[in-house]
Amino acid sequence: MSLSRAEAAIISAREIVDSGLSYLKSKDNPEDHQVFLYDLAHANSALAIAESFLPYADKGNEEKEIVEVFLADSLRSIAGMSFGREETWGISKSALENLNNYVSTHGTPQKYSQVSSYRPRSHLNDELELVAETFRRFGKEHIEHHAEKVHREDLDVPEEIINGLSELGCFGLSIPEEYGGSASGAINDMYGMVIATEELSRASLSIGGSLITRPEILARAIERGGTEEQKRSLLPKIAAGELMSAVAVTEPDHGSDVASITMSARPEPSGGWKLNGVKTWCTFAGRADLLMVLARTNPDTSQGHRGLSVFVVEKERADGHSFDFQQESGGRMQGKAIPTLGYRGMHSFEIAFQDWVVPEDSLIGGIEGEGQGFYLQMAGFENGRLQTAARAVGVMQRAYEEAVNYSQERTVFNSSLRSYELTQVKIGRMAAIIQACRQYTYDVAEKMSMGNGALEAAMIKAYSCKAAEWVTREAMQIHGGFGYAEEYVVSRLFVDARVLSIFEGADETLCLKLIGRRLLSK
């Protein structure tokens, strides 16, 4: 199928983004221009997804139209960012005309309405389709009926869900076979992880898709920097679901500024380490058996991220919203769940460590791992960002389905809600955005399976999480007053989606400190 106009439009959009990037590079301190850099990061993310989405058009006529609509949507967004700042962005007249011509042809209400009648397909191979069907069925049969009650009453994740996912091998999807997982080193390993995360999030973000993210982050850090003994003692138990984990990185005063954390780990004369400090937003820390704790082993704070190390801290399981553990040596670990708008069930804790002693082998990598914590933590978070993008896709997909079903059933002014152009345009845009994000998660999974894709993982995380806010909002809006009622699923999806742009790297930090910096360094 001919996509020459689409390719020409993308070349023009790339010219605009690159021109903006050149303008920033010409400044003495480009990172001081935060608004411009933030917009540029999002523009580049949207464009990268659109570029990657083009081959999807070869799979059929419906797929081609979905690609065209998404591209028109992305080009309109990029043009909007640069509107009134054309000179700063360095936009040529011909580039702007190309964008305008493409959007005026493929970004019309009629095009969106047409796409709204399609049901986008992922075109997975048989093996991956089986993975999708397996986790979709598990979500419907074992998660969905718990989701609303857990959300409204802020209950714990039911043990039957954890046990069921353990039986499916869900916690070992990216752990190598030699350490008890199912990863063989093939590209399908990462595909499977992304697909499983999406399907479980479709049932519930908090008690479904997020359950496999925390083990993934810790396992990746151990695999990357742990000693052979740590790998053989911990990874098989993580893969089997015997040891569930949580991540304790963020601190109350530092948020996303990981390099500035102050929690200390000091060597004990008798061996081991003594931990002191406070961590916050430690999701699932109550139920977890292991905490992945980032602490400062070098007391010289001027060392920044070079003075940080990662510890695997064992703890007892705790039900509910608080815990208080004490050691015979006098150490204490206290945790209290932070009440949240949504994303309930796993509970996010603030944890205070007071002279909490851990053995020497708790330090990931042993003595050679001292000072390597920042890098090990970031390695785990790269996968976490991709999984968060997949979680966003799952939440969007469920919101889209709820909106479609409700619009077909609801009659307004003697006509089906689905028959109105405005409803169709919203649903058509949802369909295009969701499929583009889904396809890009697959592409990034392939890159990451080959040891690349860190920048792309950040871009799909940034884009899809903001998109999830729009999709869930419009799905709620289509429901009208009922969308605001807790008895309808969309109300939960809306408040759950809001957290996606905050955790695993706040949107602003991700765009300015990771995506923006990497673009400037190219």
C-alpha positions in Angstrom: 0.0 0.0 0.0 1.3 3.5 -0.9 2.3 5.5 2.1 4.4 8.0 0.2 2.4 11.0 1.6 2.7 9.6 5.2 6.4 9.2 4.8 6.8 12.7 3.4 4.8 14.1 6.3 7.0 12.3 8.7 10.1 13.6 7.1 8.7 17.1 7.5 7.8 16.5 11.1 11.3 15.1 11.7 12.8 18.3 10.1 10.8 20.4 12.6 11.8 18.3 15.6 15.5 18.3 14.5 15.4 22.0 13.9 14.1 22.6 17.4 16.8 20.4 18.8 19.5 22.3 16.9 18.1 25.5 18.4 18.4 24.2 21.9 21.9 22.8 21.3 23.0 26.3 20.2 22.2 27.7 23.7 24.9 27.8 26.4 22.6 26.0 28.9 20.0 24.1 26.9 18.5 22.3 29.9 17.5 25.7 31.4 14.9 26.0 28.6 12.7 23.5 30.3 9.4 24.2 28.6 10.9 23.9 25.2 12.9 20.7 26.1 9.8 19.1 27.7 7.7 19.8 24.5 10.6 18.6 22.3 10.8 15.3 24.3 7.1 14.7 23.9 7.2 15.7 20.2 10.1 13.3 19.5 8.3 10.5 21.4 5.1 11.0 19.4 7.1 11.1 16.1 9.1 8.0 17.0 5.9 6.0 17.7 4.4 7.2 14.4 7.6 6.3 12.5 7.5 2.8 14.0 3.8 2.4 13.4 4.1 2.8 9.6 4.7 -0.9 8.8 1.4 -1.8 10.6 -0.3 -0.3 7.5 0.9 -3.2 5.4 -1.4 -5.6 7.3 -4.6 -4.5 5.7 -6.8 -1.5 4.6 -8.3 -1.0 8.1 -4.8 -1.0 9.5 -3.6 1.5 6.9 -6.4 3.9 7.9 -5.6 3.5 11.6 -2.0 4.4 10.9 -3.1 7.5 8.9 -5.4 8.7 11.6 -2.7 8.3 14.3 -0.1 10.1 12.2 -2.5 13.0 11.5 -3.2 13.1 15.3 0.6 13.2 16.1 1.4 15.8 13.4 -1.4 18.1 14.7 0.1 17.7 18.2 3.6 18.6 17.0 2.3 21.6 15.1 0.4 22.7 18.2 3.5 22.6 20.3 5.3 24.9 17.8 2.4 27.2 17.1 3.4 30.8 17.8 7.0 29.7 18.1 7.7 28.8 14.5 10.8 31.0 14.3 12.2 29.4 17.5 11.6 25.9 16.2 13.0 26.9 12.8 10.0 25.6 10.9 10.2 26.0 7.1 7.1 26.9 5.1 7.3 23.7 3.1 7.4 21.5 6.2 4.4 23.3 7.7 2.5 22.9 4.5 3.2 19.2 4.4 1.9 18.7 7.9 -1.2 20.9 7.2 -2.0 19.0 3.9 -1.7 15.6 5.6 -3.8 16.5 8.6 -6.5 18.2 6.5 -6.8 15.0 4.5 -6.4 12.3 7.2 -7.3 14.1 10.4 -10.9 14.9 9.5 -14.0 13.9 11.7 -15.0 11.5 8.9 -11.7 9.7 9.1 -11.9 9.3 12.8 -15.5 8.1 12.6 -14.6 5.5 10.0 -11.8 4.2 12.2 -14.2 3.9 15.1 -16.0 1.0 13.4 -12.8 -1.0 13.2 -11.5 -3.4 15.8 -7.7 -3.1 15.6 -5.7 -6.4 15.6 -2.2 -7.0 16.9 -1.3 -9.7 14.3 0.7 -11.7 16.8 2.1 -15.1 15.9 0.4 -18.2 17.3 2.8 -18.6 20.2 2.3 -15.0 21.4 -1.4 -15.0 20.7 -1.6 -18.0 23.1 0.2 -15.9 25.7 -2.3 -13.1 25.2 -5.3 -15.4 25.5 -3.9 -17.2 28.5 -3.4 -14.0 30.6 -6.6 -12.4 29.2 -8.6 -15.4 30.4 -6.8 -15.4 33.8 -7.7 -11.7 34.2 -11.3 -12.3 33.4 -11.7 -15.4 35.6 -9.5 -14.6 38.6 -9.0 -10.8 38.8 -11.9 -8.8 37.4 -14.4 -10.0 40.0 -12.0 -8.9 42.8 -11.0 -5.5 41.3 -13.9 -3.3 42.3 -14.2 -4.6 45.9 -10.4 -4.2 46.4 -10.5 -0.7 44.9 -13.5 0.6 46.9 -12.4 -1.0 50.2 -8.7 -0.6 49.7 -8.1 -4.3 50.5 -5.0 -6.4 50.0 -4.2 -8.3 46.8 -6.0 -11.6 47.2 -3.5 -14.5 47.7 -5.3 -16.6 45.1 -4.2 -14.1 42.4 -0.6 -14.3 43.5 -0.7 -18.1 43.6 -2.4 -18.3 40.2 0.2 -16.0 38.6 2.9 -18.1 40.3 1.5 -21.2 38.7 1.5 -19.5 35.3 5.2 -18.7 35.7 4.4 -15.0 35.6 7.1 -13.9 37.9 9.9 -15.7 35.9 9.1 -14.4 32.5 12.3 -12.5 32.1 14.5 -14.6 34.5 16.9 -16.9 32.6 16.0 -20.6 32.6 19.3 -21.5 34.4 18.0 -19.5 37.4 14.5 -21.0 37.5 12.7 -18.6 35.1 11.4 -19.2 31.6 13.5 -16.7 29.6 15.5 -18.5 26.9 17.2 -15.4 25.5 14.8 -15.2 22.5 13.0 -12.1 21.5 9.7 -13.7 22.5 10.8 -13.5 26.1 10.3 -9.7 26.2 7.3 -9.9 24.0 5.7 -12.3 26.4 6.4 -10.0 29.4 4.8 -7.0 27.6 1.8 -8.9 26.5 1.2 -10.5 29.9 1.5 -7.1 31.6 -1.0 -5.5 29.2 -3.6 -8.3 29.6 -3.4 -8.4 33.4 -3.6 -4.5 33.5 -6.7 -4.8 31.4 -8.4 -6.6 34.3 -6.8 -4.4 37.0 -3.8 -2.1 37.1 -3.2 -2.5 40.8 -3.9 -6.2 41.5 -3.1 -7.4 38.0 -0.5 -5.8 35.8 1.6 -4.2 38.6 2.2 -7.5 40.4 4.9 -8.5 38.0 6.7 -5.2 37.8 8.4 -5.2 41.2 9.9 -8.7 40.8 11.0 -7.7 37.4 12.9 -4.7 38.7 14.7 -6.6 41.5 15.4 -9.6 39.3 17.0 -7.4 36.6 19.3 -5.8 39.2 20.4 -9.1 40.6 20.9 -10.6 37.1 22.9 -7.5 36.0 25.1 -7.1 39.1 24.5 -9.9 41.7 27.1 -12.5 42.7 26.6 -16.0 41.3 25.5 -17.1 44.8 22.9 -14.3 45.0 21.5 -15.3 41.5 21.2 -19.0 42.5 19.7 -18.4 45.9 17.3 -15.5 45.0 16.2 -15.7 41.4 14.6 -19.2 41.5 12.5 -18.2 44.5 11.5 -14.9 42.8 10.6 -16.7 39.6 8.5 -19.2 41.5 6.7 -16.5 43.4 8.0 -17.8 46.7 9.6 -14.5 47.4 7.6 -11.4 46.5 9.4 -8.1 46.3 9.0 -4.3 46.6 11.2 -1.4 45.7 12.4 1.1 48.3 14.2 3.8 46.3 12.3 7.1 46.6 12.7 9.3 49.6 10.3 12.0 51.0 12.6 14.9 50.3 14.0 13.8 46.9 11.4 12.2 44.8 12.8 11.4 41.3 16.2 12.9 42.3 17.6 9.5 43.1 21.2 10.6 43.2 20.5 12.9 46.2 19.1 10.3 48.5 20.3 10.3 52.1 19.4 6.9 53.5 22.6 5.5 55.0 24.1 2.0 55.1 27.1 1.7 57.4 29.3 -1.4 57.9 28.9 -3.1 61.2 32.1 -4.1 63.1 30.8 -7.6 63.6 29.8 -7.9 59.9 26.8 -6.8 57.9 25.3 -3.3 57.4 23.1 -1.0 59.5 20.4 0.9 57.6 19.0 4.2 58.7 16.6 6.5 56.8 13.1 6.8 55.4 11.7 5.5 52.1 8.4 6.4 50.6 6.1 5.2 47.8 7.2 1.6 48.4 4.4 -0.2 46.6 3.5 -3.7 47.9 6.0 -3.3 50.8 3.6 -4.8 53.3 3.1 -8.2 51.6 6.6 -8.3 50.2 9.2 -10.8 51.5 12.1 -8.7 50.0 12.8 -5.0 49.7 15.1 -3.7 47.1 16.7 -0.8 49.1 18.9 1.9 47.6 21.1 3.4 50.3 24.2 5.6 50.5 27.3 3.5 51.5 29.7 6.4 51.0 29.0 9.1 53.6 30.4 11.7 51.3 27.3 13.1 49.7 29.3 15.0 47.1 29.8 11.6 45.4 26.2 11.8 44.3 25.0 8.6 42.6 28.5 7.1 42.8 28.1 6.6 46.5 24.9 4.4 46.3 24.5 0.7 46.7 21.5 -1.7 46.5 20.6 -4.1 49.2 18.1 -7.0 49.3 16.4 -6.7 52.6 14.4 -9.7 53.9 11.3 -9.0 56.0 8.2 -10.7 57.3 4.9 -10.5 55.4 2.4 -8.1 56.7 -1.3 -7.7 56.0 -3.2 -4.5 55.9 -2.0 -0.9 56.0 0.9 -0.9 58.5 3.6 -3.0 60.1 6.2 -2.6 62.8 9.1 -5.1 63.1 11.9 -5.1 65.7 15.2 -7.0 65.8 16.9 -8.4 68.9 19.7 -6.0 68.3 17.4 -3.0 68.6 16.8 -2.4 64.9 13.3 -1.3 63.9 11.4 -1.2 60.6 8.0 0.6 60.6 5.7 1.0 57.6 2.5 2.8 57.0 0.4 2.8 53.8 -0.2 6.1 52.1 -3.9 6.7 51.3 -4.3 7.2 47.5 -7.0 8.2 45.0 -6.6 5.0 43.1 -4.1 2.2 42.4 -5.4 0.5 45.5 -4.7 -3.1 46.7 -1.0 -3.2 46.6 -0.7 -0.2 49.0 2.2 2.2 48.8 4.1 2.5 52.0 6.4 4.9 53.8 9.0 2.9 55.6 11.3 4.1 58.4 14.5 2.1 59.0 16.1 2.7 62.4 19.4 0.8 63.0 18.1 -2.1 60.9 20.9 -4.6 60.5 21.2 -6.8 57.3 23.9 -9.4 56.6 26.9 -8.8 54.4 25.4 -10.8 51.5 22.4 -8.4 51.3 24.6 -6.1 49.3 23.9 -6.9 45.6 27.2 -7.8 44.0 29.0 -8.2 47.3 31.9 -5.9 48.0 32.3 -5.2 44.2 28.7 -4.0 44.1 29.4 -1.2 46.5 28.8 2.1 44.7 27.1 0.4 41.8 23.6 0.8 43.2 22.5 3.7 41.0 23.3 1.8 37.8 21.7 -1.5 39.0 18.6 0.3 40.0 18.4 2.1 36.7 18.8 -1.1 34.8 15.8 -2.5 36.6 13.8 0.7 36.0 14.4 0.5 32.2 12.3 -2.6 32.1 9.9 -1.1 34.6 9.2 1.8 32.2 8.4 -0.6 29.3 6.1 -2.5 31.6 4.5 0.7 32.7 3.8 1.5 29.1 2.2 -1.9 28.7 0.2 -1.3 31.8 -1.1 2.0 30.3 -2.1 0.1 27.1 -4.0 -2.4 29.2 -5.9 0.3 31.1 -6.6 2.2 27.8 -7.9 -1.0 26.1 -10.3 -1.7 29.0 -11.6 1.9 29.0 -12.0 1.8 25.2 -14.1 -1.4 25.5 -16.2 0.0 28.2 -16.8 3.2 26.2 -17.7 1.2 23.0 -20.2 -1.1 24.9 -21.8 1.7 26.8 -22.2 3.9 23.7 -23.9 1.1 21.8 -26.4 0.5 24.7 -27.2 4.1 25.7 -29.9 6.0 23.9 -29.8 9.8 24.0 -32.4 12.1 22.3 -33.9 9.0 20.7 -30.7 7.9 19.1 -27.9 5.6 20.0 -25.0 7.4 21.7 -22.8 5.5 19.3 -24.5 7.1 16.3 -23.2 10.6 17.1 -20.2 12.0 15.3 -18.5 13.3 18.4 -18.7 9.9 20.1 -17.4 8.2 17.0 -14.4 10.7 16.7 -13.5 10.0 20.4 -13.7 6.2 19.9 -11.8 6.4 16.6 -9.0 8.4 18.2 -8.8 6.0 21.2 -8.5 3.0 18.8 -5.6 4.6 16.9 -3.7 5.8 20.0 -4.0 2.4 21.7 -2.9 0.4 18.7 0.1 2.7 18.0 1.2 2.5 21.7 0.8 -1.3 21.7 2.8 -1.8 18.5 5.6 0.4 19.9 5.8 -1.6 23.1 6.4 -4.6 20.9 9.2 -2.7 19.0 10.8 -1.6 22.2 10.6 -5.1 23.7 12.5 -6.3 20.7 15.2 -3.6 21.1 15.5 -4.3 24.8 15.9 -8.1 24.2 19.1 -7.1 22.2 20.4 -4.9 25.0 19.2 -1.6 23.6 16.0 0.5 23.8 16.5 2.5 27.0 15.6 5.8 25.3 12.7 4.2 23.5 11.3 2.7 26.7 11.3 6.2 28.3 9.6 7.6 25.3 6.8 5.1 25.1 6.3 5.4 28.9 6.0 9.2 28.6 3.6 9.1 25.7 1.4 6.2 26.6 0.9 7.3 30.2 -0.3 10.7 29.2 -2.5 9.1 26.5 -4.1 6.9 29.2 -5.3 9.9 31.0 -7.1 11.2 27.9 -8.5 7.8 26.9 -9.9 7.1 30.4 -11.3 10.6 30.8 -13.1 10.4 27.5 -14.4 6.9 28.3 -15.8 8.3 31.5 -17.3 11.3 29.6 -19.0 9.0 27.2 -20.7 7.4 30.2 -22.0 10.8 31.3 -23.1 10.9 35.0 -22.8 7.1 35.3 -19.1 7.5 34.6 -18.7 9.3 37.8 -20.4 6.5 39.8 -18.2 3.9 41.4 -20.5 1.1 40.2 -19.1 1.6 36.7 -15.6 0.4 35.9 -14.5 3.6 34.1 -14.4 5.5 37.4 -11.7 3.1 38.7 -9.8 3.2 35.4 -9.8 7.0 35.4 -8.2 7.3 38.9 -5.8 4.4 38.3 -4.6 6.0 35.0 -3.6 9.2 36.8 -0.8 7.5 38.6 0.9 6.2 35.4 2.6 9.6 34.6 3.9 9.8 38.2 5.5 6.5 39.1 8.4 4.7 37.4 9.8 8.2 36.6 7.6 11.3 36.8 6.7 12.6 33.4 8.6 15.9 33.8 11.7 14.2 35.1 11.6 11.6 32.4 11.3 14.2 29.7 13.9 16.6 31.0 16.5 14.4 32.6 16.4 11.3 30.5 14.7 11.8 27.1 15.8 15.5 26.7 19.4 14.9 27.8 19.8 11.9 25.5 18.4 13.9 22.5 20.8 16.8 23.3 23.8 14.4 23.6 23.2 12.9 20.2 
